[in-house]
Amino acid sequence: MTDLELATHAALQAGDFLRAQFGKIAVVDEECHHDIKLALDKETQTMITDILLGAHPDDALYGEEGIAGNQSSSRQWIVDPIDGTVNFFYGIPHFCVSIALRIDGEIVVGVIHDPMVQETWTAEKGGLPLHNGQPISCSKRQTLEESILFVGCGKDGDALKTGMERFSRASLRARKMRMMGSAALGMAYIASGRLDAYVESRISLWDIAAGQLLVELAGGSVELTASPQDADAYSIVASNGIIPIHEIL
């Protein structure tokens, strides 16, 4: 089984599990003002870890729910078991499983799976980005006025302030604005031409690793700026590579 096949298998297995649990009462492990951690997050990451490291026990795994495997390995799986946990908890069917593989610091495989809509995006360095097995590409829209933009607002005060200011500026220019609750699906939608850009001042690597490869292979651009305060966090500007997204930043 290739790395892409393995990642896809893990994402589909995790997605089947989450789909079966959707709508049931979920146990909350941790709750704060802007976020929720579910027992299902950990259970799903454990399932994914068992599949990935079961096939490659010497690999490293870096996920939202912790690390596993050989952390000195040049091969690192980057996992978000439920991107959109709050949506899941509130019964909003917009969440996904995101799995990427980074080798020697470069993302080479990415899989994003939406278990509720049964959509799977796959990407492998040197290959075509696919949606349910069919090639995809970013939109060719050229102006903000014809674009749909996804703006995230983060969870701390500074990120929220920046996000709301951007949302306000962009609302005056874009055709439509969206805040959807899943960065990974936002990236997959850009790669599919459904959205034209996504910006957020603070996002974690596991949220956007697979999506970065998808967008870039689909002809778009992704700019990441590491946070000086948190090694796991970045600001992101992703787009179809055509629209002048920086005009509203």
N, C-alpha and C positions, 0 to 999 in steps of 0.2 A: 504494500500500500504506500503510495507516495505521501509526502507531507501534506499536500493539498487534499488528497482523499481522506487522510486521517483527520485533519482539521474539520473537514465537512462532515464526516461521520460523527465526530464528537459534538459538533454544533447541532446536528439533526437529532441525536439522541437526547441531548439536553433540552432541545426544543419540544420534543415529544413529552418529556417529563413536565415541563412548564405548562404546556397546553392542557395536560390532564389536571394540573393543579389550579388552573386559572378559574377564578370565580369562587373558590373555596376560601374558608377563613385561613389567613396566613399568620403564622407566629412571628411577632415582631421581636427581633433580638436587640435592636437599638433604635431609638427614636430621638430626633432633634427637630428644631423648628423647620428646617428646610429639607430634611431627608429622612429616610427610613432604611433600616437594614433588616432583612428578613432571614429567618432560618433557611428559607429556600435558596437564598443567595449562596450560602455556604454549602448546602447540599448539592446544588447544581455545579458549583466549582469543583467539589470533590469528585463528582461524576466525570466531569471533563478531565480533571487531573488524572484519574485512574485510567482513562482511555489513552491520553497522550503519553503519559509517562510509563504506562503499561507497555506501549509499543517502543518507547525510547527512554529507558530508565536513567540514562546519563544526561538527559536534557534538563534545563532549568525551566521553571514555570513562575511567572510573575502575574498575579491576578489581583483584582479588587479585594478579594477575601484572603489574601496572604500569598506567601511564596512556598514553593515545593521543589524537590529535585536537587540537582547539582548546580548550585548557584555560580560555580566557576566555569560552567559550560559556555561554549561560544554559541550554542543553540538555546534560544529562550522563547518559550511560548508566552504570549501576552493575552490574558483572558479577562473578559467581563462577562460573568455568567448571566446577569440580567441587566442589560442597559435599559433603564426605564423602570426601575423598581417601584417608584411611587405610582407610575401609571398602572403597573401590575397590581399593586396593593389596592388601588381604588377601582379596579375593574375596567380600566381603560385599555383596550387591546392594541396598544402601541408600545412594544418593547422588543428586545431581541437578544440573541446570544452573539458575542463578538469574540473571535479567536484570530490571533496573528502569530506568525513565527518570525523572529528576528535572529539572523545569523551574522555574527561579527558586527553587530550594530546596525544592520540593514534589514528592513522589513522585506521578506521575500514571499510570504504567503498571507492571505487575508480571507476570512470567511465571516459573513454577517448573515444570520438566519432569523427571520421573523416567523415564529411558529404559529401565530394566529392567522396570518394571511397566506402562510405557506410560500414565502418568498425567500430565496437563498441567493446571495451574491458571493461570488468567488473570484479571487485574483491570485495570480502567481507571477512573480518577476519574469519578464520576457514573454509573457503570454497575453491573451486577451481577457479583459474583465467581463464576467458573465453574470447574467441574471436568469436564474432557473435554466441555465445551460445555453442561453442565447447571448451573443455579444451586445454590449451596451456602450454608450458614449455620452459625454456631457452635452448639455444643450449648446446651441449656437447663438443664443440670445446675446445681444451686444450692448444693450442699454439697461440701466437700472429701472427705467420706466416700464419695461416689459418683463421684469424679473420677479421671481418669488424668492424671498430671502428668509433664512432661518437664523434668528439671533438668540443666543443663550445669555442668561443673566447671572449665572454662577450662584454661589450660596453664601458668600461673605459680603460685607457692606460695600467694599470697594468694587468687587466684581459686579454686584447688583447695580451700583450707581453707573458704572461704565456701560453695562448692558442696556440699561434703560435709556441712557443718553443716545446710544447708537440706535436703539429701536425707534426712538423719537425722530432722529434725523433721517433714518432709512424709510420710515413710514411716509415721509413727505415726497420720496422719490420712487420707491418701488411700487409695482402693481399690487403686491400683497406681501404681508409679513406673517411669519409663523413662529410659534414657540411650541415645540412638540414633545419635549421631554426625553428624547433619545438622541444623543449625539451621533451614535453609530448609524442609526437609520437615516439621520440627516445627511451623513456623508454618502451612504448608499444611494439616497435619492438624488444627490448631486451627480454621482457617477451615472445614474440612469436618465438624467435630463429632466427630472421632475422638479427639482429645486436648482437654483442658480448659484447660491452662495450660503455659507454658514460662518458666522463669526461668534467667538466667545472669548472672554478675557481670562478665564481660568477653567481648564478642563484637564482631566487625568489621561495619561497615556493609554490605559486600557480602553478608554472610551473611543479613541480615534485611531488606534494603530492599524487595524484592518481597513478602516475607511480611508486612511491616507493612501494606501497602496491602490485601492479601488479607484479613487478620484484621479490619481496621477496616471494610472494606466488608461483611464477613460478620457484622457486629454485635458484634465483640469489641473489646477495648481493648489498646493497646500503649503502654507507658511506657518511654522511653529516657532514660538519664542519661549524658551525655558523660563520658568518662574525663578527669580532669585531667592525666594523664600522656601520653595518646595521643589525638590528634585523630581517629584512625580507629576508636577503640574506644568501646563503650558497655556499660552494664549494661542488661538488658532484663527487663521483666515483661510478658508477653503472656498474655491469658486470654480466656475467652468473655464477660468483662465482668460475670459474675454471681457466680461462686464467690469466697469471701473469701480470695483468694490471699495477701494481705498478712499473714494470720495466721501463716504459716509462714516469712516472710522474716526 
